Amino acid sequence: MGGTALRSGFSLTPAAMHTGSWLAVVLAPLALLAILLARPKVDISWENQQAHFWLVLGAAVVATALGWAISAAARRRRDARLFLISLAFIASSGFLGLHALATPTVLLGPNAGFELATPFGLVVAGVFAAASAIELRPERARSVVQHARLLLAGLFALMTAWAVVSLAELPPLDGPLEAEELDGWQLVLAAVGLGLYGVAALGYVRLYRRRPERFVFAFTLAFAFLAEAMVVIAWASNWQLSWWEWHVLMLGAFLVIGQAARSEWHEERFSALYLDETLAGAKNVSIVLADLEGFTRYSEQHDASQVAAMLNVYFERIIPLIERAGGEVHQIVGDELMVVFGKRDEPDHAVRSARASLLLQRAARKAAEGHDDWPRFRVGVNSGEVHAGVVGAARGHRKHGLVGDVVNVAARLQSEAPVGEVLIGAETYRLLGERAQVEALPPRRVKGKAEPIAAYLLRGVARGDS
């Protein structure tokens, strides 16, 4: 019954479900537990060490995959909620792996630390899950992101310490626990975990009301299952059918999220979970657009493999340089490179973008030495306010875009720039202030603009406080 409820959860679509339907799915595992506890004859014993080992290990593998994928998205978008979710999955996967070691006759055998690893790990994961359900204020979210490495290091240190204490059988995990003592530990951990996952589930219910997305619903369902798993931990006896239920609930929770993630559009897969600030907002940034003059002619005269080799030589030198300078490569379309500075709210984004643009041209010239027929870059830089957020269809082709006239003007400046040079706009020039070493050009009449735009040929950026 519990397994049936979990399997049916994979095909759930919130829009097609009534409140009563999904409440029935959520409550089915608790109903199964009540039946098993009320009828001990039905709650049969099934001691299968191999099945336990692979079930726990499978849950750990799924949690690891989810943690890695969500962590990568969190780093790319610098989103605090995603980062906290990734920590929840990393904690779950680590402690599940430790629990697998306690499977009798498979690896290490009974060990107090490893037997308690799963409920303890789920409690640790619950802390991060509950924190992720909070709509953090921008300053608090930035603090979480800034301390991301410290939080991750602390989590790994905790898992390592638990493993060492367990292996060495140090107090309070010195030796196998008596049944009553083990039950006491599990009862306490279960109570704490129930509260944490309850908070997380309610938080995601609130988020779902604002964003009725299938992916948000999947997290709500998964956290509800994990809360129920903590209830089962408190009442079930080892190797009874009821005991197996919390293992299945735990695996099912991760599979629900994994299946929902798999069905999402691959770009911005986790966008439904972004904090409001990440999802959409106005930001002051500097846009760098670089394009190869003569690329079409070069492509007509050379094989596609030669064209690709040329582009790879350029980009392999340029992109690491841009990223070290603090820029985020927004997209590469053919020979065009678009970079944004300031998405992390750096006040000196104009200075960073200007210096990086000069370094780009210098690196490109060096890369093209000995290849006189290679096209050369023209670069345009413009600064100002853009709308930075997810754009696209709800069910596919989503991306984190930058929208605004600032981008359009950067493209026009790039097309007007002399080959091998950098052309900056009026706002970039203003932000550079006295640091700017420029040659003012006559205002340029460009496509799409009613009035001519100011343009400055960038020669250098003086050092100074930025």
N, C-alpha and C positions, 0 to 999 in steps of 0.2 A: 504493500500500500504506500509506504513512504517512498520506495523507489519509483513507483508509478507517478507519484506527485512530482518528483524531481524531474523525471523524463518529460512529463507534459509541460514543465516549466520552460523547456527549450523552445517550444513553439508558441509561447505566449506573446501576444501583441497587445500592449496596453489599450490601444484604441478600440480593440474588439472585445475587451473584457469589461464586465460590470464589477462593481465593488464586491458584491457577494461572491463572484466567481474566483477572484484572486485571493480573497480572504479564505475561501475554502482550500485553495492550494497551500496557502501559508499554514493553516491550522491542521492540515491533514497529518503531518508528522507528529504533532502533539497528541492528536487523537489516537494515532497508532501506539505511541508511548503509553497512554492511559490504558489502552486495551491490554497491552503486554503486561503492565504492572498489575492490573486488576485480575488477570488470568495467568498465573504463573505457569500453568501447564502449556500455555501457548508460547510463553517466553522461553523457548527451548535453548539449550546450550549447544554452541557450535564452535569448537576450538580448532581453528585452522591457521597455523602460524604463517604459512606461505601466502594465504589470501590476505591476512592482515598486513604483512610486509608490503605486498604489491599495491594494496589499496592506499596505504599511507604514503608510500613512495610515489604513486601516481598523483595523489593530491599535491605532494611537494613539487613534482615536475610541472603541473599545471600552474601552481602558484608562482613558481620561479619564472615561467614564461610570461605570465601576466605582469609580474613585478618588473621584469626587464623591459617589456614593451611600454608600460606606463611610465617607467622612469625615463626612458629615452624621450617620450613626448613631453614629460615635465621639464626636462633640461632644455629641450628645443624651444618651448613656449614660456619657460620660467614661470610655470603655474604652480602655486603652493598647494592647491587641492590635489592635483595629480601627483605631486611629490609625496604628500602624506599618504595617499592611496598606495603608491608604490612601496612605501615603507611598510604598510600593513601586509602586503603580499610577500615582501622579502622576509619579514618576521615570521609569517606563517610557514613559508617554505623552509626556512632554516630550522625551526623547531620541529616541524614535521619530519625532516630528515633525521634529527636526533631521536625522535620518538621511534622511527623505523628501526634504529639500532637496538631498541629494547625488545624487539620481537623474539620470544623464546625460541631457542634451537636454530635461529637463522643467522644471527650475527653475535652480539655480545650477550644476549640473554637478559633476564630481569635486572633492572637497575632503577633506583628511585628517581634519579634525575631524568633519565630517558622516558620512564613511564609517565612522569608529570610534564614532559616537554611540550606535548600538544596542548593541553589546557593552559599551561603557562604562556606558550607562544601565541595562542589565540587571544589571551588577555592583552599581551603586548600589542598584537596586531589591532585589537579592539580600541586601544588608546589612540592609535593613528587613524583608524576608521572613524571614530567619534569626532576627532579633531577635523577630519576632512569634510564632515557634514556641516561645519560652521562656515558661513559666508564671511570670510576674513576681510577686515578693512585693508585697504591698499598698503598702508604702512606695516601692518602685521604680516601680510602676505609677503611683502618684500623681505621682511626679517627672516621668515621661514626659508625663503629661497637663498638668502645670503648665508644662512647657517646650515645649508643642505649637507655639505660634506661632514660637518661636525655631527649632525644628527645620524647620518649614515654610519659614520665611524663608531658612534656610541652604540648603535644597534648591533653592529658586528662584534664590538667588544663584549656586549651583554651575551650574545650567543656563544662566543668563544669561552667566556667565563663559565657559563652554564655547562658547556661540554667538559671543561677541565674539572670543575667541581664534581660533576657526575662521574667522570672516569676515575678520578682519584677518591671518590666516595668520601668527600669532605662534608662536615656539618653545613647545613642541616640535611644533606642528601647522603649521609653516611650509611650505606647498607640498604638492603631491600626494606620497604615499608610494610608494616602489618596491614591487613585488610582494612581495619578501622581507621588507622592513621592515613592510609591512602585515600579512603573515602572522605576523611575530614579535609585534606588538602584539596581534593577535587571539588568539594562542596563550596569551599571559600572561593576558589578560582572561578567556578561556574557562576556564582552569584555576581562577582565583579564583571565577568565577561558578559553576562546577560544584560547588565546595566549599560555597558559600553556599546554593545551591538544594538540594543534597543534605542539608544540615543542616535546611533548612526542611521538606523533604519528610519526613524522619525525625521531626521534631518534630510534624508533623501526623498522622503515623501513630500516634504515642503518644497524641495527643489523640483520634484516632478510636477507639482502643481503649477510652478512657474514655467517649466520647460517639459511639456508632456512628450518626452522622447523615449523611445524603446530602451536605449542604453541606460538612462537614468533609472527606469523601472527595473532593469536587470540588477542594478546595484542595490536597489531597495529590497528586492526579493532575496538576493544573496545574503545581505546582512540580516534579514529576518531568519533565514535558514541557519546562519551561524549563531544567532541568539538562541534558536531552538536547540542547536547542537550543545550549547552550554547547559541548557535545562536537562537534556538527556544525560550529559556527563554526570550531573549531580545525582541522578536516580538509578542509572543502569548499573548492573553487575557485570564484571568481566566475563567476556566470552558468551554472554546471553544474547539473544536476538536483539533485545533493546540496546545492548552495548554496541552492537554493530551499526545501529541506526545513526549514532552521532558521527561515525566515520563516513557513512554514506551521505549524510547531510553536509558535512564539511566538504567532501569531494564535489557534491552536487552544487554547492554554492559557487565554487571556483569554475565549474563547467558552465553554469548559467552565464557568468560574466564572460568566459572565454568564447562561448557561442555567440553572445551578443556582439562582442568585439569583432569576431570573424565576419559577421553579417554587415558591419558598418563599412562605409566607403573608406578606402585605405588612407586617403589624405585627410588629416584632421580627424582620425578615427575616434579620438576621445573628446572631441569638441563639446559634446553635450554636457560634459562635466567641468568645463573650464569655469573659473571664477569670472564674475561679470566683467572685471577689469581686463581679463585676457580675451574674453569672447568678443568684446566690442568696446572701443573707446577712442577718444581723441588723444593723439600724442604729437609732441613736437620732435621731429626727427630731421635727419639729413639723408637724402637719397643720392646714391651714386649710380649712374648708368654708364656702362662702357660697351662700345660696339666696334666691330672691326670694319674699317673703311676698305672697300674693295673685296669683301668676303664673297659676294655673289660671283664676281668675275673669277676669283681664285677657284671657287667651287666648280665653275664651268670648265676650267682648264686642267683640273686634277681629279684623280680617282677619289671616291668617297673615303677610302682608307687613308689616303694622304691628308685629306681635309680633317678627318678625325684625329690623326696623329698630330697635326699642327695645333688644333684646339686643345688637345690634352697637354701638350708642352706648355702652352700659355697658362691654362687654368691650374696645372699642377704647381706652377710657380706663384701665381697670383692669389689663389684662394686661401692658402695657409697664411700668406702675408696679410690679407684683408682681415681674416679672423683674429690674428694676433693683434691687429690694430683696434679691435673691438667692434668690427662690423659683422652683421649677420647676412650671409648670402641668401637673399630672398628667392631668387630664381635664376636659372640659366636657360635661355631659349636660343638654341642655335649658337650664334656667336655673341649674343648679347648677355651681359652680366648685370644683374640688379642687386645692389647691396644697400642695406639700411643701417644707419647709425642712430642710436638714441632710443631704441625700443625698450631698453632697460632703464630709461629715464636718466641717462648720463647728461649732465648739463653742458658738457664740452663736445657734444656730438658734431658740431660744425668743424671744430678744430681737428677732431679725429678723422672725419671724412675727407677733409682737404689734404691732410698729410698722407692718408692712405691712398688717395687718388694719385698724388705725385709718386709715391712708392710703386703704385701699380704701373704707371707708365715707365718708370725706371726698370722694373722687373721685366716688363714686356719687351723693352728694347734689348735687354740682355738675352732674353730667351730667343729673340729673332736674329741674333748675330749669326752671320753666315747663310741667312735665308733672305736674300734681297727681294724675292718675289712674294714673301708672306705679307698679308694685309696687316695694317697697324691700327691700334686703338685710338678712338676719340672718346673723351670722357666728359660728362656733364654732371654737375653737382648742384643740388638745390635744397633749401631748408624751409621748414614751416610745419604747419599742422596737417596731419593726415588722419583718416579714420583707419585704425588698425584693428582688424577683427575678422571673424570667419564670414566668408561670403560663398554663395553657391546654393545648390538645391539641398533640401532637407534630407533626401535619401541618396545623395551621391554627388560627386564632383565638387566637393567642398575644399576650400583652401583658406589659409590665413592670409588675407589680402591687405594691401595698402591702397586706399582710395582717396583721391583728392587732387586738386589742381597742382599741388607741389610736385606730384609724380609726373604730370603732363609737362610741366615746365622743365623738369630735369631731362625728359626725353628730347625736348626741343633744344635745350642747351647742348646736349650730346651731339645732336645732328648738326649743330652750328660750329662745334669745336674743330679747330684745325687738327689734322692728323698728328698724333703723338703728343697732344696738348690736353689741358684740363680747363674747361670753361665753367665758371661758377655764377650763380644767380645773385640777385641783390640782397636777399635775406641771409644767405651764407656769408657774403661779403660783410654785411653789418655785424653778424655774430663773431666773425674773425677779428673785427676791430683793427687795432694797430698791428696785430700780428700778420695781417694779410700783405703779401708782396704780389701786387697785381699790375696788369696793364688794362686800363679801361678801354673797352671797345665801343663803337657806336651802338646805340640801341638796335636790337635785332627785331625785324618783323618776321614772325613765325606763324605757322599754320595754327588756326584755332584761337588765336589771341587777337582781340580787337585793337589793342595798343601794343607798341613795341616793348620788348622786355630788355631790362638792363643786363649786361653780360660783362664779365671780367675774366681776362686770361690769367690763370693762377701761375705765378712764378715760384712762389715759396711761402712757407709759413714760419714766421719767426718763433723762436723758443720763448717761453714765458709761462706765467701761471695760467692754468687752463681749468 
